[in-house]
């Protein structure tokens, strides 16, 4: 594919444009770049109508069957990130489009963020910080995690890294994963258990599944009811994996103690959202993987995936022509 047209339709807020990866990309080939979100399917199609390669930055852009049908020259969508819930992978395959992603590059960053959320929640750091600034001197109200049980749901790259961090601060780690691997569990020092047992037994539950039709709403009212009243829930995966209304209800009624949340059903989180009114939740803006190190590594890999595809040796393929 000589001189393919490469389009970046959705770099807002900009992460690709200021990166070293972008400088190297544009030094090698012209790129049609958009530093705003398209704002809808028709606008996305207009930006990519004659593109052969698209670099997808934002998961809010939906690559539907209609998008693929109306962008007939498109051969590759290179995703920055691991999530593919905004891509109709089946439609991509049917339309002859290869889809790649950047697995593993943010695992350390996201796992560290999970630990930060956990400790911020367990130690009530946001509340205590605010009270000290107001001239108060609050004492107590925090929990030690050493000796507690950490339940890790999903042992992909991020779940594995967080399991290691949990072990590192002296927690007992138990895990549930869709593809159990006893050797991996032993390596991590984790015990594999059934899902309901994990939910009942854990002092902290951290979610590390990919959003898919099988996992949407996976943690619902029944599952949340299994958690201990003193449990802490951490989600840096995807908001839609959890029944958000049921989670809010459980937190509001103190049927679980607290939560650290980085992802939501609707993003950005709308002003006045019920989650923002809870005093037992620490919230961050889907930023767990947004560190300079993780950003640069992921963006560089999204570009590397393009060169490998053009060389006839595609890497990190999650869907391809049938």
ZAMIFI-556041 format. One record per residue (C-alpha): residue in three letters; x, y, z. Coordinates in steps of 0.2 Angstrom, whole numbers, plus 5000, padded with zeros to 4 digits. Example, Ala and Ser with C-alpha at 12.3 -4.5 7.8 and 13.67 -1.06 7.14 Angstrom:
SITE   aa    xx    yy    zz
SITE  ALA  5062  4978  5039
SITE  SER  5068  4995  5036
% end
This chain:
SITE   aa    xx    yy    zz
SITE  UNK  5000  5000  5000
SITE  UNK  5011  5014  4994
SITE  UNK  5008  5031  5002
SITE  UNK  4993  5027  5011
SITE  UNK  4982  5041  5018
SITE  UNK  4982  5041  5037
SITE  UNK  4969  5051  5047
SITE  UNK  4968  5054  5065
SITE  UNK  4950  5059  5067
SITE  UNK  4948  5062  5086
SITE  UNK  4963  5068  5096
SITE  UNK  4954  5079  5109
SITE  UNK  4960  5083  5122
SITE  UNK  4976  5082  5112
SITE  UNK  4988  5068  5117
SITE  UNK  4995  5062  5100
SITE  UNK  4999  5080  5093
SITE  UNK  5012  5084  5107
SITE  UNK  5020  5067  5107
SITE  UNK  5037  5061  5101
SITE  UNK  5027  5047  5092
SITE  UNK  5018  5060  5081
SITE  UNK  5034  5069  5077
SITE  UNK  5042  5053  5071
SITE  UNK  5026  5048  5061
SITE  UNK  5024  5065  5052
SITE  UNK  5042  5065  5048
SITE  UNK  5040  5049  5038
SITE  UNK  5023  5052  5030
SITE  UNK  5009  5065  5029
SITE  UNK  4995  5064  5041
SITE  UNK  4978  5072  5041
SITE  UNK  4975  5077  5059
SITE  UNK  4960  5083  5069
SITE  UNK  4962  5090  5086
SITE  UNK  4943  5090  5090
SITE  UNK  4930  5076  5092
SITE  UNK  4920  5073  5077
SITE  UNK  4903  5075  5086
SITE  UNK  4894  5061  5078
SITE  UNK  4895  5047  5065
SITE  UNK  4892  5058  5050
SITE  UNK  4906  5069  5055
SITE  UNK  4918  5054  5058
SITE  UNK  4914  5047  5041
SITE  UNK  4917  5064  5033
SITE  UNK  4934  5064  5041
SITE  UNK  4939  5047  5036
SITE  UNK  4929  5045  5019
SITE  UNK  4945  5042  5009
SITE  UNK  4957  5036  5023
SITE  UNK  4966  5020  5021
SITE  UNK  4972  5020  5039
SITE  UNK  4965  5028  5055
SITE  UNK  4973  5030  5072
SITE  UNK  4959  5030  5084
SITE  UNK  4963  5040  5100
SITE  UNK  4946  5042  5109
SITE  UNK  4934  5028  5113
SITE  UNK  4919  5040  5112
SITE  UNK  4921  5039  5093
SITE  UNK  4910  5024  5087
SITE  UNK  4917  5014  5073
SITE  UNK  4900  5005  5067
SITE  UNK  4896  4994  5053
SITE  UNK  4889  5010  5044
SITE  UNK  4906  5019  5047
SITE  UNK  4915  5005  5039
SITE  UNK  4903  5003  5025
SITE  UNK  4904  5022  5021
SITE  UNK  4923  5022  5022
SITE  UNK  4927  5009  5008
SITE  UNK  4946  5012  5007
SITE  UNK  4949  5009  5025
SITE  UNK  4960  4995  5028
SITE  UNK  4967  4998  5046
SITE  UNK  4961  5005  5062
SITE  UNK  4976  5007  5074
SITE  UNK  4969  5010  5092
SITE  UNK  4978  5019  5105
SITE  UNK  4974  5009  5121
SITE  UNK  4967  4991  5124
SITE  UNK  4948  4994  5124
SITE  UNK  4939  4989  5108
SITE  UNK  4921  4992  5115
SITE  UNK  4919  5007  5103
SITE  UNK  4923  4996  5087
SITE  UNK  4911  4984  5079
SITE  UNK  4925  4971  5077
SITE  UNK  4913  4959  5068
SITE  UNK  4909  4973  5055
SITE  UNK  4927  4977  5053
SITE  UNK  4932  4959  5049
SITE  UNK  4917  4958  5037
SITE  UNK  4922  4974  5028
SITE  UNK  4941  4969  5026
SITE  UNK  4947  4980  5040
SITE  UNK  4961  4975  5052
SITE  UNK  4960  4982  5070
SITE  UNK  4975  4983  5081
SITE  UNK  4978  4990  5099
SITE  UNK  4992  4993  5111
SITE  UNK  4991  4980  5125
SITE  UNK  5001  4981  5141
SITE  UNK  5009  4998  5139
SITE  UNK  4998  5006  5152
SITE  UNK  4997  4991  5164
SITE  UNK  5010  4998  5177
SITE  UNK  5002  5016  5177
SITE  UNK  4984  5009  5179
SITE  UNK  4990  4997  5193
SITE  UNK  4998  5011  5202
SITE  UNK  4983  5021  5200
SITE  UNK  4972  5007  5208
SITE  UNK  4984  5007  5222
SITE  UNK  4983  5026  5224
SITE  UNK  4964  5025  5224
SITE  UNK  4964  5011  5236
SITE  UNK  4975  5020  5249
SITE  UNK  4966  5036  5246
SITE  UNK  4949  5028  5250
SITE  UNK  4956  5017  5265
SITE  UNK  4965  5032  5273
SITE  UNK  4951  5045  5269
SITE  UNK  4964  5056  5261
SITE  UNK  4953  5068  5251
SITE  UNK  4942  5071  5267
SITE  UNK  4956  5073  5279
SITE  UNK  4966  5084  5267
SITE  UNK  4951  5096  5266
SITE  UNK  4948  5096  5284
SITE  UNK  4966  5100  5288
SITE  UNK  4965  5115  5276
SITE  UNK  4950  5121  5285
SITE  UNK  4959  5121  5302
SITE  UNK  4953  5105  5309
SITE  UNK  4964  5091  5315
SITE  UNK  4955  5075  5311
SITE  UNK  4961  5059  5319
SITE  UNK  4957  5041  5315
SITE  UNK  4945  5035  5302
SITE  UNK  4958  5026  5291
SITE  UNK  4961  5007  5288
SITE  UNK  4977  4997  5286
SITE  UNK  4977  4986  5271
SITE  UNK  4991  4974  5277
SITE  UNK  4984  4958  5281
SITE  UNK  4967  4961  5272
SITE  UNK  4961  4951  5257
SITE  UNK  4962  4959  5239
SITE  UNK  4950  4951  5226
SITE  UNK  4957  4954  5208
SITE  UNK  4944  4951  5195
SITE  UNK  4953  4948  5179
SITE  UNK  4971  4943  5177
SITE  UNK  4976  4952  5161
SITE  UNK  4992  4963  5161
SITE  UNK  4984  4976  5173
SITE  UNK  4976  4964  5185
SITE  UNK  4992  4954  5186
SITE  UNK  5002  4970  5190
SITE  UNK  4989  4975  5203
SITE  UNK  4990  4958  5211
SITE  UNK  5009  4960  5213
SITE  UNK  5006  4977  5221
SITE  UNK  4994  4970  5233
SITE  UNK  5006  4956  5238
SITE  UNK  5019  4969  5240
SITE  UNK  5010  4979  5253
SITE  UNK  5006  4963  5263
SITE  UNK  4988  4959  5256
SITE  UNK  4982  4941  5253
SITE  UNK  4977  4940  5235
SITE  UNK  4963  4930  5228
SITE  UNK  4958  4931  5210
SITE  UNK  4944  4926  5197
SITE  UNK  4948  4927  5178
SITE  UNK  4939  4921  5163
SITE  UNK  4954  4911  5158
SITE  UNK  4961  4903  5173
SITE  UNK  4980  4898  5174
SITE  UNK  4986  4889  5189
SITE  UNK  5004  4892  5185
SITE  UNK  5001  4911  5183
SITE  UNK  4992  4912  5199
SITE  UNK  5006  4903  5208
SITE  UNK  5018  4915  5201
SITE  UNK  5008  4930  5207
SITE  UNK  5005  4922  5224
SITE  UNK  4987  4923  5221
SITE  UNK  4973  4910  5225
SITE  UNK  4960  4906  5211
SITE  UNK  4943  4906  5217
SITE  UNK  4925  4906  5210
SITE  UNK  4917  4923  5207
SITE  UNK  4905  4923  5221
SITE  UNK  4917  4917  5234
SITE  UNK  4929  4932  5229
SITE  UNK  4915  4944  5231
SITE  UNK  4910  4937  5248
SITE  UNK  4928  4935  5255
SITE  UNK  4937  4951  5249
SITE  UNK  4940  4967  5259
SITE  UNK  4944  4975  5243
SITE  UNK  4938  4971  5225
SITE  UNK  4946  4978  5210
SITE  UNK  4939  4976  5193
SITE  UNK  4950  4972  5178
SITE  UNK  4939  4965  5164
SITE  UNK  4938  4971  5146
SITE  UNK  4921  4978  5141
SITE  UNK  4912  4967  5129
SITE  UNK  4894  4960  5126
SITE  UNK  4898  4947  5139
SITE  UNK  4904  4958  5152
SITE  UNK  4892  4973  5150
SITE  UNK  4882  4974  5167
SITE  UNK  4893  4959  5173
SITE  UNK  4893  4966  5191
SITE  UNK  4875  4969  5195
SITE  UNK  4864  4971  5210
SITE  UNK  4865  4953  5215
SITE  UNK  4884  4953  5214
SITE  UNK  4886  4969  5224
SITE  UNK  4875  4962  5237
SITE  UNK  4888  4949  5240
SITE  UNK  4901  4961  5246
SITE  UNK  4905  4964  5264
SITE  UNK  4898  4980  5272
SITE  UNK  4916  4985  5275
SITE  UNK  4922  4981  5257
SITE  UNK  4931  4994  5246
SITE  UNK  4927  4993  5227
SITE  UNK  4939  4999  5214
SITE  UNK  4935  5001  5196
SITE  UNK  4948  5007  5183
SITE  UNK  4941  4995  5169
SITE  UNK  4925  5002  5161
SITE  UNK  4910  5010  5169
SITE  UNK  4897  4999  5159
SITE  UNK  4904  4983  5167
SITE  UNK  4895  4988  5183
SITE  UNK  4877  4992  5186
SITE  UNK  4881  5010  5190
SITE  UNK  4864  5014  5198
SITE  UNK  4865  4998  5209
SITE  UNK  4883  5003  5214
SITE  UNK  4877  5021  5219
SITE  UNK  4863  5014  5229
SITE  UNK  4875  5002  5238
SITE  UNK  4887  5016  5243
SITE  UNK  4873  5028  5248
SITE  UNK  4865  5015  5259
SITE  UNK  4882  5010  5266
SITE  UNK  4879  4992  5261
SITE  UNK  4897  4993  5255
SITE  UNK  4910  5005  5264
SITE  UNK  4918  5015  5249
SITE  UNK  4924  5015  5232
SITE  UNK  4938  5022  5221
SITE  UNK  4931  5025  5203
SITE  UNK  4940  5031  5187
SITE  UNK  4928  5025  5174
SITE  UNK  4909  5029  5172
SITE  UNK  4894  5024  5161
SITE  UNK  4894  5042  5154
SITE  UNK  4910  5051  5152
SITE  UNK  4914  5065  5155
SITE  UNK  4904  5063  5171
SITE  UNK  4889  5075  5170
SITE  UNK  4888  5089  5182
SITE  UNK  4878  5085  5197
SITE  UNK  4879  5066  5194
SITE  UNK  4874  5056  5209
SITE  UNK  4891  5049  5211
SITE  UNK  4898  5066  5214
SITE  UNK  4887  5068  5229
SITE  UNK  4893  5053  5238
SITE  UNK  4906  5056  5253
SITE  UNK  4912  5038  5253
SITE  UNK  4919  5038  5235
SITE  UNK  4936  5045  5227
SITE  UNK  4933  5050  5209
SITE  UNK  4946  5052  5195
SITE  UNK  4943  5057  5177
SITE  UNK  4947  5041  5167
SITE  UNK  4965  5045  5170
SITE  UNK  4973  5029  5177
SITE  UNK  4983  5026  5161
SITE  UNK  4987  5045  5158
SITE  UNK  5005  5047  5163
SITE  UNK  5019  5053  5151
SITE  UNK  5027  5036  5151
SITE  UNK  5012  5026  5147
SITE  UNK  5006  5039  5135
SITE  UNK  5022  5039  5125
SITE  UNK  5023  5020  5125
SITE  UNK  5005  5018  5119
SITE  UNK  5006  5031  5105
SITE  UNK  5022  5024  5099
SITE  UNK  5015  5007  5098
SITE  UNK  5000  5013  5089
SITE  UNK  5012  5020  5076
SITE  UNK  5023  5004  5076
SITE  UNK  5007  4994  5072
SITE  UNK  5005  5004  5056
SITE  UNK  5022  5001  5050
SITE  UNK  5021  4982  5054
SITE  UNK  5004  4981  5045
SITE  UNK  5011  4990  5029
SITE  UNK  5026  4978  5030
SITE  UNK  5014  4963  5029
SITE  UNK  5017  4958  5047
SITE  UNK  5003  4965  5057
SITE  UNK  5005  4965  5076
SITE  UNK  4993  4966  5091
SITE  UNK  4978  4962  5079
SITE  UNK  4961  4961  5088
SITE  UNK  4951  4959  5072
SITE  UNK  4955  4956  5054
SITE  UNK  4948  4952  5037
SITE  UNK  4939  4935  5035
% end
